[in-house]
Amino acid sequence: MDKSLTLVLPKNELAILQQIPENQQGREKNALYLPPRSITEQEFNSPALAALIDRMYRTMVNKSGVGIAANQIGKRLQVFIIEAKSDNPRYKVLGPVKKQVFINPFITKVSAQKKNFWHGCLSAEGANRGNVATYEWIEYQCQNEQGALITGRLEGFAAVIFQHEFKHLMNGTYLDVAKECLSKEALDLAIETNKTPFFEVASDALPLLIQGYTIGQTLEQYHSTK
């Protein structure tokens, strides 16, 4: 059986898979670009699922990330975590986001308005930041670690992180969508001098991060149309 579809984890430190540009070799074997499966009823409330979530979280914290999806560590599973601590050096200006685990998630409702955001990613190490649009707020349905159905609403930075990680489960990264990219140094300067918008209302011309996704679709339904 393909180990990427199981909950079995390596004993050594988890590696973060890196994005592969379109039309380059390797995408067809990289979990970032392959459909993830849902967590089954038998897997909820299990030591294996708890271990996966714990290892994902520790990896995210060690890398100073604010979110991580299972396929970023080579696991084709519909799981991701978000959290932004108040002292995170990269995103503290946007405020804290509490730790939340999303299993088998999908989006049920979105705002009419979108915001721009310059994305970086643990799976795009050393790459330029990319400017894309995300919905200002989203409502979602998912399951928790015990399998109970959860519904909720996220706004602001929390909504951005959710959509960023959801994009991973749709497959790919922001680099598959963004048309405007800048190095971190150039971006910092452009923001400081007010030469580029940062987390402001986005025009319809700015690419949507989760373009192609129909609101209300499960990830199985989304991938079945690809």
Protein Blocks (a to p, Z undefined) as FASTA:
>chain_A
ZZklpcbdcfbdcdddddddehiahjlmgmklgccddddfklgopfklmmmmmmmmmmmm
mnopabdcfklnopacddddddddfklmklmmnopadddddehiacfbdcfbdcdddddd
fklghiacddddddfbdcdddddfkopacddddehjllmmmmmmmmmmnopafklmombd
cdfklmmmmmmnopacehiacdfklccfkgoiaghiafklmmmmZZ
